[in-house]
Amino acid sequence: MEEFPIDVTPLQFISTYFLVVLAGILVFSALSHILYQKRSPTSMISWMLSIFFFPYIVVPLYFLIGIRKREPKHRKEYVTFDHVREHVPFELDDPHHAFQNLLKKNGIPPATKGNTFELITDDSEAYERMLQEIDSAKYSIDICTYVFQFDKTTEVILDVLTRKANEGVKVRLLMDLVGSFGASFNQKGFNALKEAGGEVAFFTPILKRPFQNYINLRNHRKIYLFDQTTLLSGGMNLSNEYMGQADGSKRWEDLLYFLRGPSVHHFYHIFQNDWGYATKEEKADLKISDTYEGESIVQVVPSGPDIPTDALYEALLNAIYNAKERIWIVTPYFVPDENMIQALVIAHHKGVDVKLITPKNSDHMLADLARSPYMRELDEIGADVVLYEGEMLHAKAILFDDLGGMVGSVNLDNRSLFLNYEVVTFVYSPQFIESMEGWMKVLINDSSRGMKKPSKLREAVENMMKVFAPLL
């Protein structure tokens, strides 16, 4: 048999050897880090399987997007409220309240009384309220949004912000770079605002030390603050897709809420922490009022890499397990972990009215495939799976019995619960429960119920996506 000589130069041999060794070190480092971090078994298995099958693709991705919590001495400071609590009156520290006690143990400040809370469910009303609050601001306007798109809605908002900056109002606009990538790529639209003295910043630029910025940890919070006394928040971002004039535009179904009272100061502290990380600016003074006339009890709960624990996740699990009458959930993306789906199953078996209200088809096909096995599991045991058939349902809200509920930016999926920077508000008041229940019933009237039996092929794809759901 004739032998064919292999023509390999010493340089090629050394280069190949170096790459093999480097790949081995990276794979070992990634696997070690996966085992070191506090992850669910499902998440660990998903990453390990991905690395096993696609090592050269997944290992670099893991170091870019696979890390959950930040060490404060090297990264973004943890959000703590100790110095804020010294000045915020009207705290309602009830040791017998399940939410209060659990969240307090996680470093979350107690609920406050004296708040005025209003739910806004109409996109045009949300837009008019946004312009009204901007126009009424006398000292400061602080805006944090995940999505900002240059369109006819934000053109008007930017014009009003620019006018207020020219009047001497301190205007700060913080956007997430991934969610607002188009705006960050071409920032000419912000020139007039900047020239008027307004400040514009983006959260964790990708190209600036990407391995240290953890580009997968996005700022998904929506915080619209005016004079440190008044807040708009919820699920609505800044674009015509979410809010605008009543001109026939087909917009997503979403929520915004108005808040005035002592809990607004907690939102300001969260914004200031985010702004300081993005711009390296020093912390600003906090203006505290000593008179509040509202009747709502409100608790602000941030979550994400800048919170040492998974306080929000624990609170949600606790609420599901302790529910006695109902758990009504509205979420655009439903990809829970095994603990949460099991808690919902147990709640249903206890006789609790479990309702999941979610879009029939969301804007993410992969998320729809990944959510289907969980939705079928609830449907098969008799829980009420409600599929909204209107425009894309983007709102996030939960009702627990007649005790209160939650509204904010967090979805019931792995990304929102464990990766993104989020913030929600728990509200304990009859008015909130009544308005939220009424809005949810309107959604239900425009919905179908139950899951159709899938084809064998789709069922196989859905089950495969379930394995990789923690990576979505």
LINWOFEN-V425398 format. One record per residue. N is the residue number from 1. RES is the residue in one small letter. PSI is psi in radians with two decimals (NA if undefined). D_CENTER is the distance of its C-alpha to the mean C-alpha in Angstrom with 2 decimals. Layout:
BEGIN
N|RES|PSI|D_CENTER + N|RES|PSI|D_CENTER
END
This chain:
BEGIN
1|m|2.29|65.76 + 2|e|2.32|65.02 + 3|e|2.39|62.32 + 4|f|2.13|60.06 + 5|p|2.46|59.32 + 6|i|2.01|55.71 + 7|d|1.61|55.53 + 8|v|2.14|52.84 + 9|t|2.75|53.13 + 10|p|-0.64|52.38 + 11|l|-0.73|49.54 + 12|q|-0.69|47.89 + 13|f|-0.78|48.36 + 14|i|-0.73|46.86 + 15|s|-0.78|43.85 + 16|t|-0.77|43.21 + 17|y|-0.75|43.70 + 18|f|-0.77|41.29 + 19|l|-0.69|38.53 + 20|v|-0.80|39.06 + 21|v|-0.76|38.95 + 22|l|-0.75|35.85 + 23|a|-0.73|34.07 + 24|g|-0.73|35.19 + 25|i|-0.75|33.95 + 26|l|-0.74|30.47 + 27|v|-0.78|30.27 + 28|f|-0.73|31.55 + 29|s|-0.76|29.14 + 30|a|-0.81|26.09 + 31|l|-0.69|27.42 + 32|s|-0.72|28.23 + 33|h|-0.66|24.79 + 34|i|-0.77|23.25 + 35|l|-0.52|25.75 + 36|y|-0.68|25.21 + 37|q|2.67|21.45 + 38|k|1.66|20.32 + 39|r|2.74|19.13 + 40|s|2.68|19.71 + 41|p|-0.65|22.93 + 42|t|-0.76|21.29 + 43|s|-0.73|19.08 + 44|m|-0.80|22.23 + 45|i|-0.70|24.38 + 46|s|-0.82|22.13 + 47|w|-0.74|22.20 + 48|m|-0.72|25.89 + 49|l|-0.73|26.90 + 50|s|-0.74|25.23 + 51|i|-0.66|27.05 + 52|f|-0.76|30.24 + 53|f|-0.59|30.34 + 54|f|1.10|28.93 + 55|p|-0.71|29.43 + 56|y|-0.33|29.95 + 57|i|-0.80|26.73 + 58|v|-0.64|24.36 + 59|v|-0.86|25.55 + 60|p|-0.66|24.69 + 61|l|-0.65|21.28 + 62|y|-0.77|20.69 + 63|f|-0.36|21.51 + 64|l|-0.74|19.22 + 65|i|0.00|16.08 + 66|g|0.04|16.99 + 67|i|2.33|16.58 + 68|r|-1.01|13.91 + 69|k|2.57|14.97 + 70|r|2.49|16.74 + 71|e|2.11|20.16 + 72|p|-0.49|20.30 + 73|k|-0.32|23.88 + 74|h|-0.43|23.07 + 75|r|-2.56|19.52 + 76|k|2.36|17.12 + 77|e|2.55|18.39 + 78|y|2.56|16.80 + 79|v|2.00|15.68 + 80|t|2.70|18.65 + 81|f|0.20|19.99 + 82|d|-0.86|23.67 + 83|h|-0.38|25.19 + 84|v|-0.71|23.12 + 85|r|-0.45|24.26 + 86|e|-0.39|27.83 + 87|h|-0.17|27.70 + 88|v|2.00|25.45 + 89|p|-3.12|27.79 + 90|f|0.45|27.43 + 91|e|2.49|25.52 + 92|l|1.49|25.91 + 93|d|1.58|26.28 + 94|d|1.84|27.37 + 95|p|-0.26|28.11 + 96|h|-0.13|28.76 + 97|h|2.13|25.34 + 98|a|-0.80|23.40 + 99|f|-0.81|19.96 + 100|q|-0.87|21.59 + 101|n|-0.79|23.42 + 102|l|-0.82|20.75 + 103|l|-0.61|18.17 + 104|k|-0.71|21.10 + 105|k|-0.42|22.08 + 106|n|0.16|18.73 + 107|g|0.16|19.31 + 108|i|2.37|17.14 + 109|p|2.65|19.40 + 110|p|2.89|21.09 + 111|a|2.77|20.57 + 112|t|2.57|22.70 + 113|k|3.02|25.12 + 114|g|0.20|26.39 + 115|n|2.59|23.23 + 116|t|2.14|23.45 + 117|f|2.36|20.64 + 118|e|2.26|20.72 + 119|l|2.33|18.69 + 120|i|2.03|18.90 + 121|t|-0.11|18.80 + 122|d|2.31|20.95 + 123|d|-0.65|19.79 + 124|s|-0.65|23.02 + 125|e|-0.67|22.97 + 126|a|-0.72|19.49 + 127|y|-0.81|20.99 + 128|e|-0.66|24.13 + 129|r|-0.66|22.43 + 130|m|-0.84|20.45 + 131|l|-0.67|23.84 + 132|q|-0.79|25.59 + 133|e|-0.66|23.48 + 134|i|-0.82|23.73 + 135|d|-0.52|27.44 + 136|s|-0.24|27.98 + 137|a|2.40|26.51 + 138|k|-0.44|29.41 + 139|y|-0.80|28.16 + 140|s|2.59|24.61 + 141|i|2.06|21.63 + 142|d|2.06|18.39 + 143|i|2.25|15.64 + 144|c|2.16|12.28 + 145|t|2.64|10.62 + 146|y|-0.83|8.91 + 147|v|2.24|11.85 + 148|f|2.09|15.33 + 149|q|2.44|18.28 + 150|f|1.93|21.90 + 151|d|-2.98|23.27 + 152|k|-0.49|25.32 + 153|t|-0.89|22.59 + 154|t|-0.35|21.44 + 155|e|-0.74|25.12 + 156|v|-0.75|25.93 + 157|i|-0.76|23.01 + 158|l|-0.66|24.11 + 159|d|-0.75|27.69 + 160|v|-0.70|27.02 + 161|l|-0.71|25.05 + 162|t|-0.74|28.01 + 163|r|-0.75|30.50 + 164|k|-0.65|28.89 + 165|a|-0.69|28.88 + 166|n|-0.47|32.55 + 167|e|-0.06|33.22 + 168|g|0.04|32.11 + 169|v|2.37|28.64 + 170|k|2.01|26.33 + 171|v|2.18|23.55 + 172|r|2.26|20.62 + 173|l|2.02|18.11 + 174|l|2.21|15.27 + 175|m|2.61|13.52 + 176|d|2.39|11.68 + 177|l|-0.67|14.62 + 178|v|-0.84|13.40 + 179|g|-0.52|11.63 + 180|s|0.71|14.71 + 181|f|-0.70|17.21 + 182|g|-0.74|19.93 + 183|a|-0.60|19.96 + 184|s|-0.52|20.14 + 185|f|-0.63|22.90 + 186|n|1.71|25.04 + 187|q|0.28|24.58 + 188|k|-0.53|27.81 + 189|g|-0.28|26.11 + 190|f|-0.04|25.14 + 191|n|-0.80|28.76 + 192|a|-0.71|29.96 + 193|l|-0.76|27.16 + 194|k|-0.73|27.86 + 195|e|-0.49|31.59 + 196|a|-0.07|31.18 + 197|g|-0.03|29.63 + 198|g|2.68|25.92 + 199|e|2.39|23.66 + 200|v|2.31|21.18 + 201|a|2.73|19.04 + 202|f|2.49|16.60 + 203|f|2.15|14.18 + 204|t|1.36|15.82 + 205|p|2.46|18.39 + 206|i|-0.74|19.04 + 207|l|-0.16|22.81 + 208|k|1.76|23.19 + 209|r|1.13|23.65 + 210|p|-0.59|21.14 + 211|f|-0.34|21.96 + 212|q|-0.36|21.14 + 213|n|-0.26|17.96 + 214|y|1.29|16.14 + 215|i|-0.24|14.85 + 216|n|-0.26|12.52 + 217|l|1.55|10.32 + 218|r|2.67|8.48 + 219|n|1.77|7.34 + 220|h|0.12|4.41 + 221|r|2.56|5.78 + 222|k|1.86|8.51 + 223|i|2.03|11.55 + 224|y|1.80|15.01 + 225|l|2.44|17.72 + 226|f|2.05|21.44 + 227|d|0.40|24.20 + 228|q|0.24|21.98 + 229|t|-0.38|22.93 + 230|t|2.45|20.99 + 231|l|2.48|17.31 + 232|l|2.39|15.54 + 233|s|-3.11|11.86 + 234|g|-2.36|9.91 + 235|g|-0.17|8.54 + 236|m|2.23|11.34 + 237|n|-3.09|11.53 + 238|l|1.64|15.02 + 239|s|2.88|17.22 + 240|n|-0.27|19.87 + 241|e|-0.42|17.77 + 242|y|-0.68|15.90 + 243|m|2.77|18.62 + 244|g|-3.08|22.22 + 245|q|2.68|25.85 + 246|a|1.37|27.22 + 247|d|0.29|28.98 + 248|g|-0.03|28.47 + 249|s|2.39|25.35 + 250|k|1.89|23.42 + 251|r|2.79|19.85 + 252|w|2.60|16.82 + 253|e|2.09|16.69 + 254|d|3.11|13.92 + 255|l|2.58|13.76 + 256|l|2.64|14.22 + 257|y|2.65|15.72 + 258|f|2.35|18.31 + 259|l|2.30|18.79 + 260|r|2.32|21.82 + 261|g|-3.00|23.03 + 262|p|-0.49|22.72 + 263|s|-0.32|19.02 + 264|v|-0.56|18.40 + 265|h|-0.54|19.75 + 266|h|-0.67|16.96 + 267|f|-0.73|14.49 + 268|y|-0.69|17.10 + 269|h|-0.69|17.31 + 270|i|-0.80|13.65 + 271|f|-0.78|14.15 + 272|q|-0.63|17.48 + 273|n|-0.76|16.29 + 274|d|-0.77|13.97 + 275|w|-0.74|16.90 + 276|g|-0.64|19.44 + 277|y|-0.70|17.89 + 278|a|-0.54|17.74 + 279|t|-0.21|21.20 + 280|k|0.35|23.02 + 281|e|2.70|24.13 + 282|e|2.76|25.37 + 283|k|2.48|23.74 + 284|a|2.87|24.90 + 285|d|2.63|26.65 + 286|l|2.14|25.00 + 287|k|2.13|26.92 + 288|i|2.29|27.36 + 289|s|2.72|29.07 + 290|d|0.19|31.17 + 291|t|2.13|31.37 + 292|y|2.41|28.81 + 293|e|0.09|29.93 + 294|g|2.98|27.01 + 295|e|0.03|27.15 + 296|s|2.44|23.57 + 297|i|2.13|22.39 + 298|v|2.46|18.79 + 299|q|2.20|16.72 + 300|v|2.22|13.73 + 301|v|1.82|11.57 + 302|p|2.77|9.34 + 303|s|2.82|8.20 + 304|g|-2.95|8.38 + 305|p|-0.32|11.59 + 306|d|0.22|12.98 + 307|i|2.15|13.33 + 308|p|-0.54|16.45 + 309|t|3.05|15.76 + 310|d|1.09|13.30 + 311|a|-0.78|13.95 + 312|l|-0.77|11.24 + 313|y|-0.78|12.17 + 314|e|-0.72|15.75 + 315|a|-0.70|15.55 + 316|l|-0.78|14.34 + 317|l|-0.77|17.11 + 318|n|-0.74|19.51 + 319|a|-0.71|18.95 + 320|i|-0.79|19.59 + 321|y|-0.55|22.66 + 322|n|-0.09|24.02 + 323|a|2.46|23.67 + 324|k|-0.44|27.19 + 325|e|-0.82|27.06 + 326|r|2.67|23.83 + 327|i|1.85|20.22 + 328|w|2.10|18.91 + 329|i|2.28|15.50 + 330|v|2.12|14.00 + 331|t|2.46|11.36 + 332|p|-0.51|11.66 + 333|y|2.08|11.24 + 334|f|1.57|13.05 + 335|v|1.28|13.69 + 336|p|2.89|14.07 + 337|d|3.07|16.11 + 338|e|-0.59|19.73 + 339|n|-0.75|19.41 + 340|m|-0.72|17.17 + 341|i|-0.65|19.28 + 342|q|-0.65|22.37 + 343|a|-0.70|21.39 + 344|l|-0.69|21.03 + 345|v|-0.80|24.36 + 346|i|-0.73|26.05 + 347|a|-0.78|24.88 + 348|h|-0.74|26.44 + 349|h|-0.41|29.55 + 350|k|-0.09|29.89 + 351|g|0.14|30.13 + 352|v|2.43|26.71 + 353|d|1.74|25.71 + 354|v|2.03|22.64 + 355|k|2.26|21.19 + 356|l|1.97|18.47 + 357|i|2.01|17.94 + 358|t|2.72|16.38 + 359|p|2.50|17.63 + 360|k|-0.72|20.91 + 361|n|2.12|19.88 + 362|s|-3.02|16.44 + 363|d|0.09|16.24 + 364|h|1.90|15.86 + 365|m|-0.72|19.12 + 366|l|-0.69|18.21 + 367|a|-0.64|15.34 + 368|d|-0.71|17.98 + 369|l|-0.71|20.49 + 370|a|-0.52|18.41 + 371|r|-0.44|17.46 + 372|s|-0.76|21.09 + 373|p|-0.63|22.70 + 374|y|-0.70|20.39 + 375|m|-0.68|20.97 + 376|r|-0.64|24.67 + 377|e|-0.74|24.86 + 378|l|-0.72|23.77 + 379|d|-0.70|26.04 + 380|e|-0.50|28.97 + 381|i|-0.08|29.05 + 382|g|0.06|29.05 + 383|a|2.75|25.57 + 384|d|1.76|24.73 + 385|v|1.95|22.67 + 386|v|2.13|22.26 + 387|l|1.88|21.71 + 388|y|2.27|21.01 + 389|e|0.15|23.41 + 390|g|-2.67|22.64 + 391|e|2.92|20.50 + 392|m|2.15|17.12 + 393|l|1.93|15.15 + 394|h|-0.04|11.59 + 395|a|2.70|11.20 + 396|k|2.03|9.42 + 397|a|2.66|12.06 + 398|i|2.42|14.41 + 399|l|2.31|17.99 + 400|f|1.93|19.92 + 401|d|-2.43|23.69 + 402|d|0.43|24.91 + 403|l|-0.58|23.43 + 404|g|-2.84|20.19 + 405|g|-3.09|16.69 + 406|m|2.47|13.00 + 407|v|2.51|11.06 + 408|g|-2.49|7.86 + 409|s|-0.11|4.44 + 410|v|2.31|3.84 + 411|n|2.82|6.22 + 412|l|1.18|9.28 + 413|d|2.97|9.56 + 414|n|-0.70|10.30 + 415|r|-0.85|7.84 + 416|s|-0.71|4.68 + 417|l|-0.47|7.44 + 418|f|-0.18|9.41 + 419|l|-0.94|8.56 + 420|n|2.77|5.61 + 421|y|2.10|5.90 + 422|e|2.93|3.92 + 423|v|2.39|6.66 + 424|v|2.91|8.46 + 425|t|2.21|12.16 + 426|f|2.27|14.78 + 427|v|2.25|17.83 + 428|y|1.47|21.26 + 429|s|2.54|23.66 + 430|p|-0.64|25.81 + 431|q|-0.72|25.01 + 432|f|-0.80|21.27 + 433|i|-0.74|22.15 + 434|e|-0.80|24.75 + 435|s|-0.69|22.70 + 436|m|-0.76|19.73 + 437|e|-0.74|22.34 + 438|g|-0.75|24.20 + 439|w|-0.73|21.32 + 440|m|-0.65|20.48 + 441|k|-0.58|24.21 + 442|v|-0.75|24.33 + 443|l|-0.77|21.77 + 444|i|-0.63|23.88 + 445|n|-0.39|26.98 + 446|d|0.54|25.70 + 447|s|2.85|24.83 + 448|s|3.00|26.74 + 449|r|2.56|26.65 + 450|g|2.83|26.89 + 451|m|2.35|26.64 + 452|k|2.63|29.54 + 453|k|2.24|31.23 + 454|p|2.83|30.23 + 455|s|2.86|32.84 + 456|k|-0.69|33.72 + 457|l|-0.83|32.26 + 458|r|-0.70|28.86 + 459|e|-0.69|28.80 + 460|a|-0.74|29.58 + 461|v|-0.73|26.83 + 462|e|-0.77|24.26 + 463|n|-0.62|25.48 + 464|m|-0.70|25.36 + 465|m|-0.53|21.74 + 466|k|-0.62|21.02 + 467|v|-0.67|22.43 + 468|f|0.14|20.10 + 469|a|-0.67|16.95 + 470|p|-0.26|15.56 + 471|l|-0.20|15.81 + 472|l|NA|13.79
END
